[in-house]
């Protein structure tokens, strides 16, 4: 495989076999990969938090229903 330097682009070369452009700037590539991983982790964290909020919302609704039923039962007992 032979690489041909791309004019006016220090970090780009052309693969003579596939005619594709290859970025040779490893540092920027690593920064991109790290940034992508952080975005994926943040997205997963947000999904987890949303799921936990939904669970808390469900639990609160169940508690409210139990309190309403307890209140009704107490009123019936006191009558």
Beta strands, then each sheet from edge to edge (+ up, - down):
strand 1: 3-5
strand 2: 12-15
strand 3: 21-23
sheet 1: 1+ 2- 3+
end
